[in-house]
């Protein structure tokens, strides 16, 4: 059936496990796509949990319809399932199964009206307590769907909720949700004249727990649907704002060609969407006890009029004009020296993970700081974190990534401070993991400002000094990678004979990349000392690299290789390109063995004598070197004499024979 439907045999027509839930200490409930024929069953675990034996209980096999998607690539939620109920994936519904087979039945959304749920893609379902009474607990689920406003079709993101104890209506909405309500999730950047840039396609949701388990912080990843603008954003919502929208006005629509407006009529009692519990009315024990007017009202008014806006009124992180989109999110709360921060781990569609912290200060806009970007898999999914480890899964396997990788931030206090990673601090010797309860003193860390001048005693440049050479019309690459992700790199050149340095003018021939400076078709005017300077957001600047780039003429190559020149490579009459190739071959056959060694020797020759002496061990170490030479000669002479005696002995014995 799967093959006949035109599905890919290798990528779709197999049993992809999409649902896996702990049932108890000895059993796991699992569902697979079954080549577009979803199936569920219990798996028994015998032995220890860590290395136990998994056995499928064939007697528990049942249809996975409304529990598991048909399509292995379709997003969904479970066990309160948000998925497609048909083969083509058009009939999307949010369901819950009640009772064991064969008497099992389902509570689901009403599919007769597309304004309940229309071509939805389900992202997440989360049980969240509403009050002290468990009967008021609700299931919040997040999805995106196709919405029609008159003749305008768009994709919008939603948050919806139902009561945990919803069992459907008695005469109307039988086996359908009687407490289903939904609202729009807005994630947008305010623009001029009230025209906002919207990110409407919800991709992932993460609930960050707080001290009050009834009020977690909701983090959500969105992307754009525009064909001319591509981007991703992360917005943050509070449960208080979400509940306020569900307790606000309902939306009303006169007909399919009309737009949604605020409902201004009488609202029946108990308020539609309220759970049956003693908190509101002890006489109503189940949803089957709701009056008919409550059931009728919620059937035609499932949408709330007001949308849910993010906490800050705008995204806390955006990515536009990049060759990837954000797809998943995991958030960790970290206590640092100067406060508490939420570190976001963002997955992309190209298999990389972005480690990001969003910093807010009074009277300043929110600052987005990318701490690290790590390539893990080609395609993957984030699976949360345990014991300071992030778990990243894909079809290739499961990867474990440490939340803190402080060793990447260099070996200086300034570099550690500039990284602005809440997990890391300078301990006086290295950039190491920051532990709030640690008794170690002098922990240097400044996440809010990232100012090493206020944290580090020694902020002198830790620059690398090196040299290199080039021949005309070749290309070269000067690598300079800052430890801080927030640094802006500027290149300067100090030309021979000039009194001051000047900034490198970039063009098609001199190209600045993320990893350094690319110079195409080198000219004689490109010779000089290149200086790579990193400028931080605090206007703190430090030099990372000084590189002396020298021009090597063909005459210099000849003079260096003339003594050991191979006759095969004698210069002959020919073009300039042929001569340059022969010059290169001479260098390869010379005592230096490579052009790089020749460049190093040329650079050492032109360094100041004081620096050369220091590097070669001259001065006070000269007598030690002479002692070593004489000792080597003495040992060498002794070995030669012994070898001559042995040779004479062999000659004598041969003669005797």
C-alpha positions in Angstrom: 0.0 0.0 0.0 2.8 2.4 0.9 4.6 1.7 -2.4 1.4 1.9 -4.4 0.9 5.4 -3.0 4.1 6.5 -4.5 6.1 6.8 -1.2 9.8 6.4 -1.0 10.7 2.8 -0.2 13.8 3.6 1.8 12.8 6.8 3.5 9.1 6.3 4.1 8.0 2.7 3.7 9.4 1.3 6.9 8.4 1.2 10.6 9.7 4.4 12.1 9.2 4.5 15.9 7.6 7.9 16.7 6.1 7.3 20.1 8.0 6.0 23.1 6.6 6.5 26.7 7.3 5.0 30.1 4.2 3.1 31.2 5.6 1.7 34.5 8.9 0.2 35.8 8.7 -2.8 33.5 6.8 -1.7 30.4 7.2 0.9 27.7 4.4 2.0 25.3 5.7 2.4 21.7 4.2 3.3 18.3 5.6 3.1 14.8 4.5 4.3 11.4 4.4 0.8 10.1 4.9 1.9 6.4 1.9 4.3 6.6 -0.1 1.8 8.7 0.6 3.0 12.3 0.8 0.3 15.0 1.2 0.5 18.8 2.2 -2.1 21.4 3.7 -2.6 24.9 7.3 -3.6 25.2 8.4 -5.5 28.3 11.8 -4.8 29.9 13.4 -7.7 31.8 16.6 -7.4 33.8 18.2 -4.1 34.9 16.9 -0.9 33.3 20.4 0.0 32.0 21.1 -3.3 30.2 17.7 -5.0 30.2 16.2 -7.1 27.4 13.3 -5.6 25.4 10.5 -7.9 24.3 7.6 -6.9 22.2 4.3 -8.2 23.6 2.5 -9.3 20.5 -0.8 -9.7 22.4 -0.9 -6.0 23.0 -0.6 -5.0 19.3 -3.2 -2.4 18.3 -3.9 0.2 15.7 -1.8 3.4 16.1 -4.4 5.6 14.3 -4.9 8.9 16.2 -1.9 8.1 18.4 1.0 8.0 15.9 1.3 9.8 12.5 1.3 7.9 9.2 4.1 10.0 7.8 7.6 9.6 9.5 8.4 13.2 8.8 5.1 14.8 10.1 5.4 16.7 13.3 3.0 15.6 16.0 2.3 15.3 19.8 1.6 12.2 22.0 0.0 10.5 24.0 -2.6 13.2 24.0 -2.1 13.0 20.3 -2.1 15.8 17.8 -1.7 14.2 14.4 -3.4 13.4 11.1 -6.1 10.7 11.2 -6.0 9.9 7.5 -3.4 8.5 5.0 -3.0 11.8 3.2 -2.4 13.9 6.3 -5.3 16.3 5.7 -7.6 15.4 8.6 -5.6 16.8 11.5 -7.0 16.4 15.0 -6.2 16.5 18.6 -7.3 13.3 20.4 -7.1 11.3 23.6 -7.9 7.6 23.9 -10.2 6.5 26.7 -10.5 3.0 28.0 -8.6 -0.3 27.0 -9.3 -2.2 23.8 -11.7 -3.4 22.5 -14.0 -0.8 24.2 -11.5 2.0 23.6 -13.0 5.2 22.2 -11.6 8.7 21.5 -12.2 12.3 22.5 -11.2 14.5 19.6 -11.7 17.9 18.1 -14.7 18.6 15.8 -13.6 17.9 12.2 -16.9 19.1 10.7 -15.8 22.8 11.2 -12.4 23.9 9.9 -12.3 26.8 12.3 -11.5 24.3 15.1 -8.3 22.9 13.6 -7.4 23.2 9.9 -4.4 21.4 8.3 -2.5 21.7 11.5 1.1 20.8 12.3 1.4 19.9 15.9 4.5 20.9 17.9 4.0 20.1 21.6 1.5 19.1 24.3 2.2 20.0 27.9 0.1 19.3 31.0 0.1 22.3 33.3 -1.8 22.8 36.6 -4.1 25.8 36.8 -5.0 25.8 40.5 -4.5 23.8 43.7 -7.3 21.5 42.6 -6.2 18.7 40.2 -9.6 18.8 38.6 -8.7 22.2 37.1 -5.6 20.8 35.3 -5.4 21.5 31.6 -3.4 20.3 28.6 -1.8 23.1 26.6 -0.8 22.2 23.1 1.0 24.3 20.5 0.6 24.0 16.8 0.5 26.0 13.5 -2.4 25.8 11.1 -3.9 27.2 7.9 -6.2 30.1 8.6 -8.8 31.8 6.4 -9.8 35.4 6.9 -12.3 36.1 4.1 -10.4 35.1 1.0 -7.0 35.6 2.6 -5.1 32.3 3.4 -2.3 32.4 5.9 -0.4 30.2 8.3 -0.7 31.2 12.0 0.7 29.8 15.2 -1.6 28.8 18.0 -1.8 27.8 21.7 -4.8 25.7 22.7 -6.0 24.0 25.8 -8.5 21.4 27.0 -9.3 20.2 30.5 -7.7 16.9 31.6 -11.1 15.6 32.8 -13.0 16.4 29.6 -15.0 13.3 28.5 -17.1 15.0 25.8 -20.7 16.2 25.8 -23.9 14.3 26.5 -26.2 15.2 23.6 -24.0 17.5 21.6 -20.2 17.2 20.9 -20.4 13.6 21.9 -16.9 12.1 22.1 -15.6 15.6 21.2 -13.8 18.2 23.3 -16.2 20.4 25.2 -13.5 22.7 26.7 -11.4 23.3 23.6 -10.2 26.9 23.2 -7.4 28.3 21.1 -5.6 31.6 20.7 -3.0 33.1 18.3 0.7 33.2 19.3 2.3 36.4 18.0 6.1 36.7 17.5 7.0 39.9 15.6 9.5 42.7 15.3 7.8 46.1 15.6 8.3 48.3 12.6 7.7 51.9 11.5 4.2 53.1 11.1 2.8 50.0 12.9 3.9 47.6 10.2 5.5 44.6 12.0 7.6 41.8 10.7 5.9 38.6 11.7 7.4 35.1 12.3 4.3 33.0 11.9 5.4 29.4 11.6 5.9 27.7 15.0 8.7 25.2 14.9 9.4 24.1 18.5 8.4 24.9 22.1 10.3 24.5 25.4 8.9 25.0 28.9 11.4 26.3 31.4 10.3 25.4 34.9 10.1 28.0 37.6 9.6 27.8 41.4 5.9 27.8 40.8 5.2 24.7 38.7 1.9 26.3 37.5 3.8 29.1 35.8 6.7 27.8 33.6 8.2 30.2 31.1 7.4 29.3 27.5 10.2 29.5 24.9 9.1 29.2 21.2 11.0 29.1 17.9 9.3 30.6 14.8 10.2 31.0 11.2 8.8 33.3 8.4 6.5 32.2 5.6 7.4 35.0 3.2 8.9 34.1 -0.1 11.1 37.3 -0.1 12.2 37.3 3.5 13.7 34.4 5.4 14.4 34.4 9.1 13.9 32.7 12.4 13.1 34.1 15.9 12.8 33.0 19.5 9.9 34.6 21.6 9.2 34.1 25.3 5.8 34.0 26.9 4.4 33.9 30.4 1.6 31.5 31.5 0.0 34.5 33.2 -0.4 36.2 29.8 -1.7 33.0 28.2 -4.3 32.5 30.9 -5.3 36.2 30.7 -6.1 35.7 26.9 -8.2 32.6 27.6 -10.1 34.5 30.3 -10.7 37.4 27.9 -13.2 38.0 25.1 -14.1 35.3 22.5 -14.0 35.8 18.8 -17.1 35.7 16.7 -17.6 35.1 13.0 -21.0 35.6 11.2 -20.1 33.4 8.2 -17.3 31.9 6.1 -16.8 35.1 4.1 -16.7 37.3 7.2 -13.8 38.2 9.5 -13.4 37.3 13.2 -14.6 40.1 15.5 -15.0 40.4 19.3 -18.0 38.7 20.7 -20.1 41.2 22.6 -23.2 39.1 23.5 -24.1 37.2 26.7 -21.7 34.5 27.8 -23.4 31.4 29.3 -22.7 29.9 32.8 -20.3 28.2 33.6 -17.9 30.1 31.4 -17.1 28.0 28.3 -13.6 26.4 28.7 -14.0 26.0 32.5 -13.2 22.6 33.9 -15.9 20.7 35.8 -14.6 20.9 39.5 -15.6 22.0 42.9 -13.6 25.2 42.4 -16.4 26.8 40.3 -19.6 24.7 40.7 -19.8 21.5 42.9 -23.0 20.5 41.0 -21.1 20.0 37.7 -19.1 16.8 38.2 -18.2 16.0 34.5 -18.4 17.7 31.1 -21.6 15.7 30.4 -23.3 17.9 33.0 -22.6 21.1 31.1 -25.8 23.0 30.0 -26.6 22.7 26.3 -26.0 26.5 25.8 -22.4 26.1 27.0 -21.8 23.3 24.6 -23.4 25.1 21.7 -21.4 28.3 22.5 -18.0 26.6 22.6 -18.8 24.7 19.4 -19.1 28.0 17.4 -16.6 30.1 19.5 -13.4 28.1 20.0 -11.1 31.1 19.1 -10.1 33.8 21.5 -10.2 37.4 20.2 -7.0 38.7 21.7 -3.6 37.1 20.7 -0.8 36.2 23.1 2.2 38.6 22.8 5.7 37.9 23.9 7.0 39.1 27.3 9.3 41.8 25.9 7.0 42.8 23.0 9.6 41.4 20.5 11.8 38.3 20.0 14.8 37.8 22.3 16.8 36.3 19.5 16.6 36.6 15.7 18.5 35.2 12.7 17.9 36.7 9.3 19.8 36.5 6.0 21.6 33.3 6.9 21.7 30.0 5.1 19.9 28.0 7.8 16.7 28.2 9.9 16.1 27.5 13.6 14.1 24.4 14.2 14.5 23.4 17.9 15.2 24.8 21.3 16.3 23.7 24.8 16.9 26.3 27.6 19.0 26.0 30.8 18.9 28.5 33.7 22.4 29.4 34.9 23.4 31.4 38.0 26.4 33.6 37.2 28.5 36.1 39.3 26.3 39.1 38.3 22.9 37.5 38.1 20.8 34.7 36.6 20.7 34.0 32.8 18.8 31.7 30.5 21.1 30.0 28.0 19.4 28.8 24.8 20.6 25.9 22.8 19.1 26.3 19.3 19.1 23.5 16.7 19.1 24.3 13.0 18.1 22.6 9.8 21.7 22.1 8.8 22.7 20.1 11.9 24.4 22.8 14.0 23.7 23.9 17.5 23.8 27.6 18.5 24.6 28.4 22.2 22.9 31.8 22.9 22.3 34.1 25.9 20.0 37.1 25.7 21.0 39.9 28.0 18.6 42.6 29.1 19.6 45.8 30.9 17.6 48.9 32.1 17.3 51.6 29.4 19.1 49.3 26.9 17.7 47.1 24.2 18.0 43.3 24.6 21.5 42.1 23.5 21.8 38.8 21.7 25.1 37.1 22.4 26.0 33.9 20.4 28.5 32.1 22.6 29.2 29.2 20.4 28.2 27.4 17.1 28.8 23.7 17.0 28.3 21.4 14.0 26.9 18.0 15.3 25.0 16.2 12.6 23.6 16.9 9.2 20.0 16.5 10.5 19.1 16.1 14.2 16.8 16.8 17.1 17.5 18.1 20.5 16.5 15.8 23.4 17.0 18.1 26.4 19.8 18.0 29.0 20.8 15.9 32.0 23.7 16.5 34.4 25.1 19.4 32.4 25.1 17.4 29.1 23.1 18.2 26.0 21.8 15.2 24.0 21.5 15.6 20.3 19.9 12.8 18.3 19.8 11.9 14.6 19.4 9.0 12.3 23.2 8.6 12.6 23.2 8.2 16.4 23.0 10.1 19.7 25.6 12.7 20.6 26.4 14.1 24.0 27.6 17.7 24.2 28.8 19.4 27.4 26.9 22.6 28.3 30.2 24.3 29.3 33.3 24.2 27.1 35.3 26.8 28.8 38.7 25.7 27.4 37.6 27.1 24.0 37.9 30.7 25.3 41.7 30.9 25.4 44.2 31.1 28.2 43.9 34.7 29.3 41.6 36.5 31.7 40.5 39.0 29.1 39.5 36.3 26.6 37.5 34.4 29.2 35.7 37.6 30.3 35.0 38.6 26.7 33.3 35.3 26.0 30.5 36.3 28.3 29.5 32.6 28.9 27.6 32.2 32.2 29.0 28.7 32.6 32.6 30.0 32.6 34.8 32.2 34.8 38.5 33.1 35.2 39.9 31.4 38.3 43.3 33.0 38.2 44.9 30.3 36.1 42.5 29.1 33.5 39.0 29.7 32.1 37.0 27.0 33.9 33.5 26.0 34.9 31.8 28.6 37.2 30.3 27.0 40.3 28.2 29.4 42.5 28.8 27.5 45.7 32.6 27.3 45.1 34.9 28.5 47.9 37.5 29.5 45.3 38.2 33.3 45.3 39.0 35.7 42.6 36.5 34.3 40.1 36.4 36.8 37.3 33.2 37.0 35.2 31.2 39.8 33.7 28.3 38.6 31.6 26.3 41.8 31.6 29.0 44.1 30.3 31.8 41.8 29.2 34.4 44.4 30.2 37.9 42.8 30.9 39.3 46.1 32.1 37.1 46.0 35.2 37.8 42.3 35.9 41.4 41.5 34.8 44.6 42.9 36.2 46.6 42.1 33.1 44.9 43.1 29.8 48.0 43.4 27.7 47.8 42.1 24.1 48.4 38.4 23.8 49.3 38.7 20.2 50.9 36.1 17.9 53.9 37.4 16.0 54.8 35.6 12.8 56.1 36.1 9.3 55.6 35.0 5.8 56.6 35.7 2.2 55.0 35.7 -1.2 55.7 35.9 -4.9 53.8 38.3 -7.2 50.4 37.2 -8.6 49.9 34.4 -6.1 47.3 34.4 -3.4 47.5 34.1 0.4 45.3 33.8 3.4 46.0 35.4 6.8 44.1 33.5 9.4 42.8 35.4 12.5 40.0 34.0 14.6 39.0 35.8 17.8 38.0 33.7 20.9 35.1 36.0 21.5 32.0 35.5 19.2 31.1 39.2 19.7 34.4 40.7 18.4 34.5 42.8 15.3 37.8 42.3 13.4 39.7 45.1 11.7 42.8 44.7 9.6 45.6 47.2 9.4 48.9 47.3 7.4 52.2 49.0 8.3 54.0 49.4 5.0 57.8 49.5 4.8 59.1 53.1 5.2 55.7 54.4 6.5 55.5 56.1 9.9 52.0 54.9 10.8 49.7 52.0 10.0 46.6 52.3 7.9 43.4 50.3 7.7 43.2 47.7 5.0 40.8 48.8 2.2 38.7 45.8 1.3 37.6 45.1 -2.3 37.2 42.2 -4.7 40.9 41.4 -4.3 41.2 41.8 -0.5 38.3 39.9 1.1 37.5 39.7 4.8 36.1 36.4 5.9 35.0 35.0 9.3 38.4 33.3 9.6 40.8 35.9 8.3 41.9 38.0 5.3 42.1 36.6 1.8 44.5 38.4 -0.6 44.1 37.5 -4.3 46.8 38.1 -6.9 49.4 39.6 -4.6 51.1 42.8 -5.6 54.4 44.3 -4.5 52.5 47.0 -2.7 50.9 44.3 -0.4 54.2 43.8 1.5 54.2 45.0 5.1 53.2 44.1 8.6 49.5 43.1 8.8 47.8 43.7 12.2 44.6 41.9 13.2 42.7 43.9 15.9 39.6 42.7 17.7 37.1 45.3 18.9 34.5 44.3 21.5 31.1 45.8 22.1 32.6 47.6 25.1 35.1 49.4 22.8 37.8 47.2 24.4 40.4 46.5 21.7 43.3 44.1 21.6 45.7 42.9 18.9 45.5 39.2 18.0 48.1 38.9 15.3 51.1 40.7 13.7 52.3 39.1 10.4 55.2 40.4 8.4 54.4 39.7 4.8 57.5 40.0 2.5 57.9 40.0 -1.3 60.2 37.3 -2.6 61.6 38.0 -6.1 62.8 35.4 -8.5 66.3 36.6 -8.1 66.2 35.9 -4.4 64.9 32.4 -5.1 67.9 31.8 -7.5 70.5 33.0 -5.0 69.1 30.7 -2.3 69.1 27.6 -4.4 72.1 28.2 -6.8 74.6 26.2 -4.7 72.5 23.0 -4.8 70.8 23.6 -8.2 70.0 20.5 -10.2 71.2 20.7 -13.8 67.8 19.4 -14.9 66.4 22.7 -13.7 68.8 25.0 -15.5 66.9 28.1 -16.6 66.2 28.1 -20.3 64.5 30.5 -22.6 60.7 30.5 -22.0 57.7 32.4 -20.8 57.4 34.0 -17.4 55.0 31.4 -16.1 57.4 28.6 -17.1 60.3 30.4 -15.3 58.2 30.9 -12.2 57.3 27.2 -12.2 61.1 26.3 -12.4 61.8 28.7 -9.6 59.3 26.8 -7.5 61.0 23.5 -8.4 64.4 24.8 -7.4 63.1 25.7 -4.0 61.6 22.2 -3.6 65.0 20.6 -4.4 67.0 23.0 -2.3 68.2 22.3 1.3 65.1 24.1 2.6 62.9 21.4 1.1 59.9 23.7 1.1 58.9 27.3 0.3 57.6 27.6 3.9 61.1 26.8 5.3 62.7 29.3 3.0 60.2 32.0 4.1 60.9 31.2 7.7 64.7 31.6 7.1 64.2 34.8 5.2 62.0 36.2 8.0 64.6 35.3 10.7 67.3 37.0 8.7 65.4 40.2 8.6 64.3 40.2 12.3 66.2 42.5 14.7 69.4 41.0 16.0 68.2 41.2 19.6 65.2 39.1 18.7 67.2 36.7 16.7 69.7 36.2 19.4 67.0 35.5 21.9 65.4 32.9 19.7 68.7 31.2 18.8 70.1 31.1 22.4 73.0 33.6 21.9 74.8 35.6 24.5 75.1 34.0 27.9 74.2 30.6 26.6 77.0 30.5 24.0 79.5 28.8 26.3 77.0 26.0 27.1 76.5 25.4 23.4 80.3 25.2 22.9 80.5 22.7 25.7 77.8 20.5 24.1 79.7 20.6 20.8 83.0 19.6 22.4 81.3 16.8 24.3 79.7 15.5 21.1 83.1 15.5 19.3 84.7 13.6 22.2 82.1 10.9 22.3 82.2 10.7 18.5 86.0 10.2 18.5 85.8 7.4 21.1 83.2 5.6 19.1 85.3 5.8 15.9 88.4 4.3 17.7 86.4 1.4 19.1 84.9 0.7 15.6 88.4 0.6 14.0 89.6 -1.9 16.7 86.7 -4.2 15.9 87.4 -4.0 12.1 91.1 -4.9 12.7 90.0 -7.9 14.8 87.8 -9.2 12.1 90.7 -8.9 9.5 93.1 -10.8 11.8 90.6 -13.7 12.4 89.9 -14.0 8.7 93.7 -14.2 7.9 94.1 -17.0 10.5 91.5 -19.1 8.9 
